[in-house]
Amino acid sequence: MLKKPASKKDWHHADIIAAACRKEINLQKLSPLFDWSRSALSCTLYCPSPKYERLIAEYLGVSLKQTGQPLPRSR
């Protein structure tokens, strides 16, 4: 299976973590707010999950269109 090349709009997972830190929260603390396990949203950094990506983007106050396609992972 071919990987989609990261577009310039895609965020690196460190950018997502930094944006959460600016909101004074991390993904492990954000997950329980949605009644999920602590690791649920953290897994989104490494495995595509449109549902979780949308929730993270909404919490950070960005649209998925602004970040590129799904909340992105650059490798």
All heavy atoms as a GROMACS GRO file, in nm:
protein
  600
    1MET      N    1   0.084  -0.117   0.000
    1MET     CA    2   0.000   0.000   0.000
    1MET      C    3   0.089   0.124   0.000
    1MET      O    4   0.178   0.137   0.083
    1MET     CB    5  -0.088  -0.004   0.124
    1MET     CG    6  -0.184   0.107   0.132
    1MET     SD    7  -0.292   0.067   0.273
    1MET     CE    8  -0.391   0.205   0.277
    2LEU      N    9   0.066   0.215  -0.093
    2LEU     CA   10   0.147   0.335  -0.104
    2LEU      C   11   0.103   0.440  -0.004
    2LEU      O   12  -0.016   0.458   0.020
    2LEU     CB   13   0.135   0.393  -0.245
    2LEU     CG   14   0.189   0.307  -0.358
    2LEU    CD1   15   0.158   0.371  -0.491
    2LEU    CD2   16   0.338   0.287  -0.341
    3LYS      N   17   0.201   0.507   0.054
    3LYS     CA   18   0.170   0.615   0.147
    3LYS      C   19   0.145   0.743   0.070
    3LYS      O   20   0.210   0.770  -0.030
    3LYS     CB   21   0.287   0.638   0.242
    3LYS     CG   22   0.301   0.535   0.348
    3LYS     CD   23   0.408   0.578   0.446
    3LYS     CE   24   0.418   0.478   0.557
    3LYS     NZ   25   0.520   0.518   0.654
    4LYS      N   26   0.051   0.823   0.118
    4LYS     CA   27   0.025   0.952   0.059
    4LYS      C   28   0.136   1.047   0.104
    4LYS      O   29   0.167   1.055   0.222
    4LYS     CB   30  -0.110   1.004   0.109
    4LYS     CG   31  -0.144   1.144   0.064
    4LYS     CD   32  -0.262   1.197   0.140
    4LYS     CE   33  -0.207   1.290   0.244
    4LYS     NZ   34  -0.290   1.378   0.312
    5PRO      N   35   0.201   1.117   0.010
    5PRO     CA   36   0.305   1.210   0.053
    5PRO      C   37   0.243   1.322   0.135
    5PRO      O   38   0.133   1.368   0.108
    5PRO     CB   39   0.363   1.263  -0.078
    5PRO     CG   40   0.266   1.229  -0.183
    5PRO     CD   41   0.181   1.116  -0.133
    6ALA      N   42   0.313   1.363   0.238
    6ALA     CA   43   0.263   1.470   0.325
    6ALA      C   44   0.258   1.600   0.246
    6ALA      O   45   0.354   1.636   0.179
    6ALA     CB   46   0.352   1.485   0.447
    7SER      N   47   0.147   1.669   0.254
    7SER     CA   48   0.138   1.798   0.187
    7SER      C   49   0.198   1.903   0.279
    7SER      O   50   0.220   1.880   0.396
    7SER     CB   51  -0.008   1.832   0.155
    7SER     OG   52  -0.075   1.875   0.270
    8LYS      N   53   0.223   2.020   0.224
    8LYS     CA   54   0.281   2.127   0.306
    8LYS      C   55   0.184   2.171   0.414
    8LYS      O   56   0.224   2.231   0.512
    8LYS     CB   57   0.320   2.244   0.217
    8LYS     CG   58   0.434   2.207   0.125
    8LYS     CD   59   0.497   2.327   0.064
    8LYS     CE   60   0.604   2.282  -0.031
    8LYS     NZ   61   0.733   2.327   0.000
    9LYS      N   62   0.054   2.143   0.399
    9LYS     CA   63  -0.044   2.183   0.499
    9LYS      C   64  -0.052   2.083   0.613
    9LYS      O   65  -0.102   2.116   0.718
    9LYS     CB   66  -0.182   2.196   0.435
    9LYS     CG   67  -0.195   2.313   0.342
    9LYS     CD   68  -0.338   2.323   0.293
    9LYS     CE   69  -0.357   2.443   0.204
    9LYS     NZ   70  -0.493   2.458   0.161
   10ASP      N   71  -0.003   1.961   0.592
   10ASP     CA   72  -0.011   1.860   0.696
   10ASP      C   73   0.071   1.903   0.817
   10ASP      O   74   0.181   1.957   0.803
   10ASP     CB   75   0.040   1.725   0.647
   10ASP     CG   76  -0.061   1.652   0.562
   10ASP    OD1   77  -0.174   1.703   0.547
   10ASP    OD2   78  -0.028   1.544   0.512
   11TRP      N   79   0.020   1.877   0.934
   11TRP     CA   80   0.090   1.909   1.057
   11TRP      C   81   0.173   1.789   1.098
   11TRP      O   82   0.130   1.675   1.086
   11TRP     CB   83  -0.009   1.938   1.167
   11TRP     CG   84  -0.081   2.068   1.158
   11TRP    CD1   85  -0.103   2.144   1.048
   11TRP    CD2   86  -0.144   2.136   1.266
   11TRP    NE1   87  -0.175   2.254   1.081
   11TRP    CE2   88  -0.202   2.252   1.215
   11TRP    CE3   89  -0.158   2.109   1.401
   11TRP    CZ2   90  -0.272   2.343   1.294
   11TRP    CZ3   91  -0.227   2.198   1.479
   11TRP    CH2   92  -0.283   2.314   1.426
   12HIS      N   93   0.288   1.815   1.150
   12HIS     CA   94   0.370   1.710   1.210
   12HIS      C   95   0.307   1.681   1.346
   12HIS      O   96   0.243   1.768   1.406
   12HIS     CB   97   0.513   1.761   1.227
   12HIS     CG   98   0.607   1.657   1.273
   12HIS    ND1   99   0.625   1.628   1.406
   12HIS    CD2  100   0.687   1.572   1.204
   12HIS    CE1  101   0.714   1.531   1.418
   12HIS    NE2  102   0.753   1.495   1.296
   13HIS      N  103   0.322   1.558   1.397
   13HIS     CA  104   0.258   1.527   1.525
   13HIS      C  105   0.309   1.616   1.637
   13HIS      O  106   0.235   1.647   1.731
   13HIS     CB  107   0.270   1.378   1.560
   13HIS     CG  108   0.409   1.331   1.584
   13HIS    ND1  109   0.488   1.282   1.484
   13HIS    CD2  110   0.482   1.324   1.697
   13HIS    CE1  111   0.605   1.248   1.534
   13HIS    NE2  112   0.604   1.272   1.663
   14ALA      N  113   0.431   1.666   1.626
   14ALA     CA  114   0.484   1.758   1.728
   14ALA      C  115   0.408   1.891   1.725
   14ALA      O  116   0.389   1.954   1.830
   14ALA     CB  117   0.632   1.781   1.706
   15ASP      N  118   0.361   1.933   1.606
   15ASP     CA  119   0.282   2.056   1.595
   15ASP      C  120   0.149   2.041   1.667
   15ASP      O  121   0.100   2.135   1.731
   15ASP     CB  122   0.256   2.092   1.449
   15ASP     CG  123   0.384   2.124   1.373
   15ASP    OD1  124   0.478   2.179   1.434
   15ASP    OD2  125   0.390   2.093   1.252
   16ILE      N  126   0.089   1.923   1.657
   16ILE     CA  127  -0.039   1.897   1.722
   16ILE      C  128  -0.020   1.898   1.874
   16ILE      O  129  -0.098   1.960   1.948
   16ILE     CB  130  -0.099   1.764   1.675
   16ILE    CG1  131  -0.126   1.771   1.524
   16ILE    CG2  132  -0.225   1.730   1.752
   16ILE    CD1  133  -0.151   1.637   1.460
   17ILE      N  134   0.086   1.834   1.920
   17ILE     CA  135   0.115   1.831   2.064
   17ILE      C  136   0.142   1.972   2.115
   17ILE      O  137   0.092   2.011   2.221
   17ILE     CB  138   0.233   1.737   2.092
   17ILE    CG1  139   0.193   1.593   2.060
   17ILE    CG2  140   0.281   1.750   2.236
   17ILE    CD1  141   0.308   1.495   2.056
   18ALA      N  142   0.219   2.050   2.039
   18ALA     CA  143   0.249   2.188   2.079
   18ALA      C  144   0.123   2.274   2.084
   18ALA      O  145   0.106   2.354   2.177
   18ALA     CB  146   0.351   2.249   1.984
   19ALA      N  147   0.034   2.255   1.988
   19ALA     CA  148  -0.091   2.332   1.987
   19ALA      C  149  -0.175   2.297   2.109
   19ALA      O  150  -0.237   2.385   2.171
   19ALA     CB  151  -0.169   2.305   1.859
   20ALA      N  152  -0.177   2.170   2.148
   20ALA     CA  153  -0.251   2.129   2.268
   20ALA      C  154  -0.188   2.190   2.393
   20ALA      O  155  -0.258   2.236   2.483
   20ALA     CB  156  -0.256   1.977   2.279
   21CYS      N  157  -0.056   2.192   2.397
   21CYS     CA  158   0.014   2.252   2.513
   21CYS      C  159  -0.018   2.400   2.526
   21CYS      O  160  -0.032   2.451   2.637
   21CYS     CB  161   0.164   2.232   2.501
   21CYS     SG  162   0.217   2.064   2.535
   22ARG      N  163  -0.031   2.469   2.413
   22ARG     CA  164  -0.067   2.611   2.418
   22ARG      C  165  -0.206   2.630   2.478
   22ARG      O  166  -0.237   2.734   2.534
   22ARG     CB  167  -0.059   2.673   2.279
   22ARG     CG  168   0.084   2.700   2.235
   22ARG     CD  169   0.092   2.785   2.110
   22ARG     NE  170   0.039   2.719   1.991
   22ARG     CZ  171   0.107   2.641   1.911
   22ARG    NH1  172   0.234   2.616   1.936
   22ARG    NH2  173   0.051   2.588   1.805
   23LYS      N  174  -0.291   2.528   2.465
   23LYS     CA  175  -0.425   2.532   2.525
   23LYS      C  176  -0.421   2.476   2.668
   23LYS      O  177  -0.524   2.455   2.731
   23LYS     CB  178  -0.524   2.448   2.442
   23LYS     CG  179  -0.550   2.501   2.305
   23LYS     CD  180  -0.672   2.586   2.308
   23LYS     CE  181  -0.710   2.625   2.166
   23LYS     NZ  182  -0.831   2.703   2.166
   24GLU      N  183  -0.298   2.448   2.717
   24GLU     CA  184  -0.275   2.397   2.851
   24GLU      C  185  -0.344   2.263   2.878
   24GLU      O  186  -0.404   2.241   2.982
   24GLU     CB  187  -0.313   2.500   2.956
   24GLU     CG  188  -0.230   2.626   2.945
   24GLU     CD  189  -0.264   2.729   3.050
   24GLU    OE1  190  -0.349   2.703   3.136
   24GLU    OE2  191  -0.202   2.837   3.045
   25ILE      N  192  -0.335   2.175   2.778
   25ILE     CA  193  -0.388   2.039   2.792
   25ILE      C  194  -0.304   1.948   2.704
   25ILE      O  195  -0.232   1.995   2.617
   25ILE     CB  196  -0.538   2.033   2.754
   25ILE    CG1  197  -0.602   1.907   2.810
   25ILE    CG2  198  -0.557   2.043   2.603
   25ILE    CD1  199  -0.753   1.911   2.814
   26ASN      N  200  -0.308   1.820   2.730
   26ASN     CA  201  -0.244   1.725   2.640
   26ASN      C  202  -0.349   1.624   2.596
   26ASN      O  203  -0.461   1.624   2.648
   26ASN     CB  204  -0.121   1.658   2.704
   26ASN     CG  205  -0.155   1.578   2.826
   26ASN    OD1  206  -0.256   1.507   2.832
   26ASN    ND2  207  -0.071   1.588   2.929
   27LEU      N  208  -0.314   1.540   2.500
   27LEU     CA  209  -0.414   1.449   2.444
   27LEU      C  210  -0.460   1.346   2.547
   27LEU      O  211  -0.574   1.301   2.542
   27LEU     CB  212  -0.359   1.381   2.318
   27LEU     CG  213  -0.327   1.477   2.203
   27LEU    CD1  214  -0.272   1.400   2.084
   27LEU    CD2  215  -0.447   1.558   2.163
   28GLN      N  216  -0.374   1.309   2.640
   28GLN     CA  217  -0.414   1.214   2.744
   28GLN      C  218  -0.515   1.275   2.840
   28GLN      O  219  -0.599   1.205   2.894
   28GLN     CB  220  -0.293   1.163   2.821
   28GLN     CG  221  -0.208   1.070   2.739
   28GLN     CD  222  -0.096   1.010   2.821
   28GLN    OE1  223  -0.068   1.053   2.932
   28GLN    NE2  224  -0.031   0.910   2.766
   29LYS      N  225  -0.508   1.404   2.862
   29LYS     CA  226  -0.607   1.470   2.948
   29LYS      C  227  -0.734   1.505   2.871
   29LYS      O  228  -0.840   1.517   2.930
   29LYS     CB  229  -0.547   1.597   3.008
   29LYS     CG  230  -0.439   1.571   3.109
   29LYS     CD  231  -0.384   1.700   3.165
   29LYS     CE  232  -0.270   1.674   3.261
   29LYS     NZ  233  -0.208   1.800   3.305
   30LEU      N  234  -0.721   1.522   2.741
   30LEU     CA  235  -0.837   1.554   2.657
   30LEU      C  236  -0.928   1.434   2.636
   30LEU      O  237  -1.050   1.447   2.635
   30LEU     CB  238  -0.788   1.609   2.522
   30LEU     CG  239  -0.892   1.659   2.423
   30LEU    CD1  240  -0.974   1.772   2.484
   30LEU    CD2  241  -0.824   1.707   2.296
   31SER      N  242  -0.871   1.315   2.623
   31SER     CA  243  -0.949   1.194   2.599
   31SER      C  244  -1.060   1.170   2.700
   31SER      O  245  -1.175   1.144   2.662
   31SER     CB  246  -0.858   1.071   2.593
   31SER     OG  247  -0.776   1.076   2.481
   32PRO      N  248  -1.032   1.179   2.832
   32PRO     CA  249  -1.138   1.154   2.929
   32PRO      C  250  -1.254   1.255   2.922
   32PRO      O  251  -1.365   1.225   2.965
   32PRO     CB  252  -1.067   1.164   3.064
   32PRO     CG  253  -0.925   1.135   3.034
   32PRO     CD  254  -0.902   1.190   2.896
   33LEU      N  255  -1.229   1.373   2.866
   33LEU     CA  256  -1.337   1.470   2.851
   33LEU      C  257  -1.446   1.417   2.758
   33LEU      O  258  -1.560   1.459   2.765
   33LEU     CB  259  -1.283   1.604   2.796
   33LEU     CG  260  -1.184   1.678   2.885
   33LEU    CD1  261  -1.136   1.805   2.816
   33LEU    CD2  262  -1.247   1.712   3.019
   34PHE      N  263  -1.408   1.323   2.670
   34PHE     CA  264  -1.502   1.260   2.579
   34PHE      C  265  -1.538   1.118   2.625
   34PHE      O  266  -1.595   1.040   2.550
   34PHE     CB  267  -1.444   1.254   2.437
   34PHE     CG  268  -1.413   1.388   2.379
   34PHE    CD1  269  -1.282   1.432   2.366
   34PHE    CD2  270  -1.515   1.474   2.339
   34PHE    CE1  271  -1.253   1.556   2.313
   34PHE    CE2  272  -1.487   1.598   2.286
   34PHE     CZ  273  -1.356   1.640   2.273
   35ASP      N  274  -1.503   1.086   2.750
   35ASP     CA  275  -1.528   0.952   2.809
   35ASP      C  276  -1.458   0.840   2.733
   35ASP      O  277  -1.513   0.733   2.714
   35ASP     CB  278  -1.678   0.923   2.819
   35ASP     CG  279  -1.746   1.014   2.918
   35ASP    OD1  280  -1.684   1.048   3.020
   35ASP    OD2  281  -1.862   1.051   2.894
   36TRP      N  282  -1.334   0.865   2.689
   36TRP     CA  283  -1.253   0.764   2.624
   36TRP      C  284  -1.131   0.735   2.709
   36TRP      O  285  -1.096   0.812   2.797
   36TRP     CB  286  -1.207   0.810   2.485
   36TRP     CG  287  -1.320   0.827   2.389
   36TRP    CD1  288  -1.432   0.750   2.380
   36TRP    CD2  289  -1.335   0.928   2.291
   36TRP    NE1  290  -1.514   0.796   2.280
   36TRP    CE2  291  -1.456   0.905   2.225
   36TRP    CE3  292  -1.257   1.035   2.251
   36TRP    CZ2  293  -1.501   0.985   2.120
   36TRP    CZ3  294  -1.302   1.114   2.148
   36TRP    CH2  295  -1.423   1.089   2.083
   37SER      N  296  -1.064   0.627   2.679
   37SER     CA  297  -0.942   0.593   2.752
   37SER      C  298  -0.836   0.701   2.728
   37SER      O  299  -0.840   0.772   2.626
   37SER     CB  300  -0.888   0.457   2.709
   37SER     OG  301  -0.837   0.465   2.579
   38ARG      N  302  -0.740   0.710   2.818
   38ARG     CA  303  -0.638   0.814   2.808
   38ARG      C  304  -0.559   0.806   2.678
   38ARG      O  305  -0.510   0.907   2.628
   38ARG     CB  306  -0.541   0.803   2.926
   38ARG     CG  307  -0.604   0.844   3.056
   38ARG     CD  308  -0.506   0.833   3.170
   38ARG     NE  309  -0.387   0.914   3.139
   38ARG     CZ  310  -0.276   0.907   3.207
   38ARG    NH1  311  -0.265   0.825   3.308
   38ARG    NH2  312  -0.173   0.982   3.175
   39SER      N  313  -0.544   0.688   2.622
   39SER     CA  314  -0.460   0.673   2.502
   39SER      C  315  -0.537   0.688   2.371
   39SER      O  316  -0.476   0.689   2.264
   39SER     CB  317  -0.391   0.537   2.505
   39SER     OG  318  -0.488   0.434   2.499
   40ALA      N  319  -0.667   0.701   2.377
   40ALA     CA  320  -0.748   0.703   2.254
   40ALA      C  321  -0.705   0.813   2.157
   40ALA      O  322  -0.682   0.786   2.039
   40ALA     CB  323  -0.896   0.717   2.288
   41LEU      N  324  -0.696   0.936   2.202
   41LEU     CA  325  -0.661   1.044   2.111
   41LEU      C  326  -0.512   1.045   2.077
   41LEU      O  327  -0.474   1.088   1.969
   41LEU     CB  328  -0.702   1.179   2.170
   41LEU     CG  329  -0.853   1.201   2.183
   41LEU    CD1  330  -0.883   1.336   2.244
   41LEU    CD2  331  -0.923   1.187   2.050
   42SER      N  332  -0.429   0.996   2.166
   42SER     CA  333  -0.285   0.990   2.138
   42SER      C  334  -0.257   0.897   2.020
   42SER      O  335  -0.166   0.922   1.941
   42SER     CB  336  -0.208   0.942   2.260
   42SER     OG  337  -0.224   1.034   2.365
   43CYS      N  338  -0.334   0.793   2.007
   43CYS     CA  339  -0.317   0.698   1.896
   43CYS      C  340  -0.343   0.765   1.761
   43CYS      O  341  -0.291   0.723   1.659
   43CYS     CB  342  -0.409   0.577   1.912
   43CYS     SG  343  -0.363   0.474   2.052
   44THR      N  344  -0.421   0.871   1.762
   44THR     CA  345  -0.454   0.943   1.639
   44THR      C  346  -0.330   1.002   1.574
   44THR      O  347  -0.327   1.024   1.454
   44THR     CB  348  -0.556   1.054   1.670
   44THR    OG1  349  -0.670   0.994   1.730
   44THR    CG2  350  -0.600   1.127   1.546
   45LEU      N  351  -0.226   1.026   1.652
   45LEU     CA  352  -0.103   1.082   1.596
   45LEU      C  353  -0.033   0.984   1.503
   45LEU      O  354   0.046   1.023   1.419
   45LEU     CB  355  -0.007   1.123   1.709
   45LEU     CG  356  -0.056   1.233   1.801
   45LEU    CD1  357   0.042   1.253   1.915
   45LEU    CD2  358  -0.078   1.362   1.725
   46TYR      N  359  -0.061   0.855   1.520
   46TYR     CA  360   0.010   0.753   1.445
   46TYR      C  361  -0.078   0.669   1.354
   46TYR      O  362  -0.030   0.609   1.260
   46TYR     CB  363   0.087   0.662   1.541
   46TYR     CG  364   0.176   0.744   1.631
   46TYR    CD1  365   0.140   0.773   1.761
   46TYR    CD2  366   0.294   0.798   1.582
   46TYR    CE1  367   0.220   0.852   1.842
   46TYR    CE2  368   0.376   0.877   1.662
   46TYR     CZ  369   0.338   0.904   1.791
   46TYR     OH  370   0.417   0.983   1.870
   47CYS      N  371  -0.207   0.664   1.382
   47CYS     CA  372  -0.302   0.586   1.302
   47CYS      C  373  -0.418   0.676   1.261
   47CYS      O  374  -0.474   0.746   1.345
   47CYS     CB  375  -0.357   0.469   1.382
   47CYS     SG  376  -0.232   0.359   1.445
   48PRO      N  377  -0.455   0.676   1.135
   48PRO     CA  378  -0.566   0.761   1.090
   48PRO      C  379  -0.695   0.728   1.164
   48PRO      O  380  -0.730   0.612   1.182
   48PRO     CB  381  -0.580   0.728   0.942
   48PRO     CG  382  -0.451   0.665   0.903
   48PRO     CD  383  -0.398   0.598   1.026
   49SER      N  384  -0.763   0.831   1.207
   49SER     CA  385  -0.892   0.816   1.272
   49SER      C  386  -0.970   0.946   1.254
   49SER      O  387  -0.959   1.037   1.337
   49SER     CB  388  -0.875   0.784   1.421
   49SER     OG  389  -1.001   0.775   1.482
   50PRO      N  390  -1.045   0.959   1.146
   50PRO     CA  391  -1.115   1.083   1.115
   50PRO      C  392  -1.201   1.136   1.229
   50PRO      O  393  -1.206   1.256   1.252
   50PRO     CB  394  -1.199   1.049   0.993
   50PRO     CG  395  -1.128   0.934   0.929
   50PRO     CD  396  -1.068   0.856   1.043
   51LYS      N  397  -1.268   1.048   1.301
   51LYS     CA  398  -1.354   1.092   1.411
   51LYS      C  399  -1.273   1.164   1.518
   51LYS      O  400  -1.307   1.275   1.560
   51LYS     CB  401  -1.424   0.970   1.472
   51LYS     CG  402  -1.511   1.002   1.591
   51LYS     CD  403  -1.573   0.875   1.646
   51LYS     CE  404  -1.655   0.901   1.770
   51LYS     NZ  405  -1.714   0.778   1.823
   52TYR      N  406  -1.163   1.103   1.561
   52TYR     CA  407  -1.080   1.163   1.664
   52TYR      C  408  -1.007   1.286   1.612
   52TYR      O  409  -0.989   1.384   1.683
   52TYR     CB  410  -0.980   1.063   1.718
   52TYR     CG  411  -1.040   0.946   1.793
   52TYR    CD1  412  -0.965   0.831   1.818
   52TYR    CD2  413  -1.171   0.948   1.840
   52TYR    CE1  414  -1.018   0.723   1.887
   52TYR    CE2  415  -1.225   0.841   1.908
   52TYR     CZ  416  -1.149   0.729   1.932
   52TYR     OH  417  -1.201   0.622   2.000
   53GLU      N  418  -0.963   1.282   1.486
   53GLU     CA  419  -0.895   1.396   1.426
   53GLU      C  420  -0.985   1.518   1.425
   53GLU      O  421  -0.941   1.630   1.455
   53GLU     CB  422  -0.850   1.361   1.284
   53GLU     CG  423  -0.739   1.259   1.281
   53GLU     CD  424  -0.717   1.198   1.145
   53GLU    OE1  425  -0.790   1.232   1.049
   53GLU    OE2  426  -0.625   1.115   1.133
   54ARG      N  427  -1.112   1.497   1.392
   54ARG     CA  428  -1.207   1.608   1.390
   54ARG      C  429  -1.224   1.667   1.530
   54ARG      O  430  -1.224   1.789   1.548
   54ARG     CB  431  -1.342   1.560   1.337
   54ARG     CG  432  -1.448   1.669   1.328
   54ARG     CD  433  -1.581   1.617   1.273
   54ARG     NE  434  -1.623   1.489   1.324
   54ARG     CZ  435  -1.682   1.471   1.444
   54ARG    NH1  436  -1.704   1.572   1.522
   54ARG    NH2  437  -1.720   1.350   1.483
   55LEU      N  438  -1.234   1.581   1.631
   55LEU     CA  439  -1.251   1.630   1.769
   55LEU      C  440  -1.128   1.708   1.817
   55LEU      O  441  -1.143   1.812   1.881
   55LEU     CB  442  -1.279   1.513   1.863
   55LEU     CG  443  -1.416   1.448   1.842
   55LEU    CD1  444  -1.425   1.318   1.922
   55LEU    CD2  445  -1.526   1.542   1.885
   56ILE      N  446  -1.010   1.659   1.784
   56ILE     CA  447  -0.889   1.730   1.824
   56ILE      C  448  -0.885   1.866   1.755
   56ILE      O  449  -0.856   1.968   1.818
   56ILE     CB  450  -0.762   1.648   1.790
   56ILE    CG1  451  -0.757   1.522   1.875
   56ILE    CG2  452  -0.637   1.732   1.812
   56ILE    CD1  453  -0.650   1.422   1.831
   57ALA      N  454  -0.913   1.868   1.624
   57ALA     CA  455  -0.911   1.993   1.548
   57ALA      C  456  -1.013   2.092   1.605
   57ALA      O  457  -0.982   2.211   1.622
   57ALA     CB  458  -0.939   1.967   1.401
   58GLU      N  459  -1.132   2.045   1.638
   58GLU     CA  460  -1.233   2.133   1.695
   58GLU      C  461  -1.187   2.189   1.829
   58GLU      O  462  -1.204   2.307   1.857
   58GLU     CB  463  -1.366   2.059   1.712
   58GLU     CG  464  -1.438   2.034   1.583
   58GLU     CD  465  -1.564   1.949   1.600
   58GLU    OE1  466  -1.599   1.914   1.714
   58GLU    OE2  467  -1.625   1.915   1.497
   59TYR      N  468  -1.127   2.105   1.911
   59TYR     CA  469  -1.079   2.151   2.042
   59TYR      C  470  -0.969   2.255   2.026
   59TYR      O  471  -0.963   2.353   2.099
   59TYR     CB  472  -1.029   2.034   2.127
   59TYR     CG  473  -0.992   2.080   2.266
   59TYR    CD1  474  -1.091   2.090   2.364
   59TYR    CD2  475  -0.863   2.117   2.298
   59TYR    CE1  476  -1.059   2.135   2.490
   59TYR    CE2  477  -0.831   2.162   2.424
   59TYR     CZ  478  -0.929   2.172   2.521
   59TYR     OH  479  -0.898   2.218   2.646
   60LEU      N  480  -0.881   2.235   1.927
   60LEU     CA  481  -0.772   2.329   1.904
   60LEU      C  482  -0.818   2.455   1.832
   60LEU      O  483  -0.743   2.551   1.821
   60LEU     CB  484  -0.660   2.261   1.824
   60LEU     CG  485  -0.591   2.143   1.893
   60LEU    CD1  486  -0.488   2.083   1.799
   60LEU    CD2  487  -0.528   2.187   2.023
   61GLY      N  488  -0.941   2.452   1.782
   61GLY     CA  489  -0.995   2.570   1.715
   61GLY      C  490  -0.947   2.586   1.572
   61GLY      O  491  -0.936   2.697   1.522
   62VAL      N  492  -0.917   2.474   1.507
   62VAL     CA  493  -0.874   2.477   1.367
   62VAL      C  494  -0.964   2.387   1.286
   62VAL      O  495  -1.019   2.291   1.338
   62VAL     CB  496  -0.730   2.425   1.348
   62VAL    CG1  497  -0.633   2.532   1.316
   62VAL    CG2  498  -0.685   2.340   1.458
   63SER      N  499  -0.980   2.421   1.160
   63SER     CA  500  -1.060   2.333   1.074
   63SER      C  501  -0.967   2.230   1.012
   63SER      O  502  -0.847   2.254   0.996
   63SER     CB  503  -1.129   2.414   0.964
   63SER     OG  504  -1.034   2.460   0.871
   64LEU      N  505  -1.022   2.116   0.977
   64LEU     CA  506  -0.940   2.013   0.912
   64LEU      C  507  -0.888   2.063   0.778
   64LEU      O  508  -0.782   2.025   0.734
   64LEU     CB  509  -1.018   1.883   0.895
   64LEU     CG  510  -1.042   1.806   1.024
   64LEU    CD1  511  -1.126   1.682   0.996
   64LEU    CD2  512  -0.912   1.767   1.090
   65LYS      N  513  -0.962   2.152   0.712
   65LYS     CA  514  -0.916   2.208   0.585
   65LYS      C  515  -0.791   2.291   0.608
   65LYS      O  516  -0.703   2.295   0.524
   65LYS     CB  517  -1.025   2.294   0.522
   65LYS     CG  518  -1.140   2.213   0.469
   65LYS     CD  519  -1.245   2.302   0.408
   65LYS     CE  520  -1.364   2.218   0.362
   65LYS     NZ  521  -1.471   2.299   0.309
   66GLN      N  522  -0.783   2.358   0.722
   66GLN     CA  523  -0.668   2.442   0.752
   66GLN      C  524  -0.544   2.357   0.779
   66GLN      O  525  -0.434   2.395   0.747
   66GLN     CB  526  -0.698   2.528   0.874
   66GLN     CG  527  -0.589   2.628   0.909
   66GLN     CD  528  -0.628   2.712   1.028
   66GLN    OE1  529  -0.741   2.712   1.071
   66GLN    NE2  530  -0.532   2.784   1.080
   67THR      N  531  -0.562   2.240   0.838
   67THR     CA  532  -0.448   2.156   0.871
   67THR      C  533  -0.409   2.065   0.757
   67THR      O  534  -0.311   1.994   0.765
   67THR     CB  535  -0.478   2.068   0.994
   67THR    OG1  536  -0.588   1.984   0.966
   67THR    CG2  537  -0.503   2.150   1.117
   68GLY      N  538  -0.485   2.062   0.652
   68GLY     CA  539  -0.459   1.969   0.543
   68GLY      C  540  -0.565   1.863   0.552
   68GLY      O  541  -0.672   1.886   0.603
   69GLN      N  542  -0.539   1.745   0.504
   69GLN     CA  543  -0.635   1.638   0.520
   69GLN      C  544  -0.624   1.592   0.662
   69GLN      O  545  -0.559   1.654   0.740
   69GLN     CB  546  -0.610   1.531   0.417
   69GLN     CG  547  -0.664   1.567   0.284
   69GLN     CD  548  -0.812   1.595   0.284
   69GLN    OE1  549  -0.864   1.673   0.360
   69GLN    NE2  550  -0.880   1.535   0.194
   70PRO      N  551  -0.686   1.486   0.694
   70PRO     CA  552  -0.698   1.451   0.834
   70PRO      C  553  -0.585   1.506   0.914
   70PRO      O  554  -0.480   1.532   0.860
   70PRO     CB  555  -0.693   1.300   0.833
   70PRO     CG  556  -0.709   1.258   0.694
   70PRO     CD  557  -0.692   1.377   0.606
   71LEU      N  558  -0.607   1.525   1.037
   71LEU     CA  559  -0.504   1.579   1.125
   71LEU      C  560  -0.385   1.492   1.104
   71LEU      O  561  -0.373   1.386   1.144
   71LEU     CB  562  -0.545   1.571   1.270
   71LEU     CG  563  -0.586   1.696   1.335
   71LEU    CD1  564  -0.609   1.675   1.480
   71LEU    CD2  565  -0.513   1.815   1.304
   72PRO      N  566  -0.304   1.527   1.046
   72PRO     CA  567  -0.190   1.479   0.977
   72PRO      C  568  -0.079   1.424   1.059
   72PRO      O  569  -0.064   1.457   1.173
   72PRO     CB  570  -0.143   1.607   0.921
   72PRO     CG  571  -0.199   1.704   1.018
   72PRO     CD  572  -0.320   1.649   1.070
   73ARG      N  573  -0.006   1.343   0.991
   73ARG     CA  574   0.114   1.285   1.050
   73ARG      C  575   0.225   1.293   0.945
   73ARG      O  576   0.214   1.234   0.840
   73ARG     CB  577   0.090   1.139   1.084
   73ARG     CG  578   0.000   1.127   1.201
   73ARG     CD  579  -0.078   1.000   1.195
   73ARG     NE  580  -0.170   0.992   1.083
   73ARG     CZ  581  -0.286   1.050   1.080
   73ARG    NH1  582  -0.326   1.124   1.179
   73ARG    NH2  583  -0.365   1.036   0.978
   74SER      N  584   0.328   1.367   0.972
   74SER     CA  585   0.445   1.367   0.884
   74SER      C  586   0.544   1.270   0.941
   74SER      O  587   0.563   1.264   1.061
   74SER     CB  588   0.508   1.506   0.879
   74SER     OG  589   0.419   1.598   0.826
   75ARG      N  590   0.606   1.194   0.860
   75ARG     CA  591   0.703   1.095   0.910
   75ARG      C  592   0.839   1.124   0.853
   75ARG      O  593   0.860   1.167   0.751
   75ARG     CB  594   0.660   0.955   0.872
   75ARG     CG  595   0.523   0.929   0.928
   75ARG     CD  596   0.508   0.784   0.962
   75ARG     NE  597   0.370   0.751   0.968
   75ARG     CZ  598   0.300   0.736   1.076
   75ARG    NH1  599   0.352   0.753   1.187
   75ARG    NH2  600   0.175   0.704   1.076
   0.00000   0.00000   0.00000
